Amino acid sequence: MSTAVLLALFGLAGGIGITAVGPGGVLPTIGMFLFTGLSPATVAGTAIATHVATGALGTAAYVRSGQLRDPATRRAALLLCATALVGTPLGVLLNSAVEGRAFGVLLAAAVTVTALLTWIRERRVRRAGDDGTAPVRLPARLAAPLGLVVSAAAGLFGLGGPMLSVPLLILCGLPVLPALAVAQAQSVVIASLGTVGYLLGGDVSWPLAALIGVPELIGVLIGWKIARRVPAQRLKTALIAMLLLVAPYLAFHS
């Protein structure tokens, strides 16, 4: 299978994961890190550029389905977007100090944390009997540090934001669908600022962004439908298993 096809498949799977379960935006980053030989800055810059469109499409989808029309959910989204204005540039700056080997180790750590958070999140959701729809108010004292951590990590690795923010938001008490909706809105700010930051350093490959980004957009729509209509337990379990399996390889890949 050619590298182009593999990267397109990573984009498609990433898009599905973004809107269906949250953690998914890391897949294009993983694909480029493993199969292209690009620098960490170009991997992150190209990946984050694809999330401008996926974040906008995901936001529009959750406005249409009603989650982002709820005042409590909109407030949470605004809080996370505001903190992203500070955290994202910090992450971009941190990337410039990270070499290829260190980038792989840090990415492996982020992937492992995400898998564990997703697993914890699912256990919590099942225990609470959450149907994934009810709006919940997110306190500012939780939103501010959460938004800073997520946006800084997203800027560092080229992520849109839902990878970390959805599990963390659910651990803070938000149901699944409002958490997914908030993460999409935050992703637009993170991806836009991150793209500008990496563009200033010449670290965005637009042909590669298109190769990954178009399938990723298709995946976003598929994932939105999955999140609203289909029990996604098997998809989440498969995602957790895949992330835990790929993490050691990322750490030792050079």
Secondary structure, 3 states (H helix, E strand, C coil): CCHHHHHHHHHHHHHHHHHHCCCCCHHHHHHHHHHCCCCHHHHHHHHHHHHHHHHHHHHHHHHHCCHHHCHHHHHHHHHHHHHHHHHHHHHHHHHCCCCHHHHHHHHHHHHHHHHHHHHHHHHHHHHHCCCCCCCCCCCHHHHHHHHHHHHHHHHHHCCCCHHHHHHHHHHCCCCHHHHHHHHHHHHHHHHHHHHHHHHHCCCCCHHHHHHHHHHHHHHHHHHHHHHHHCCCHHHHHHHHHHHHHHHHHHHHCC
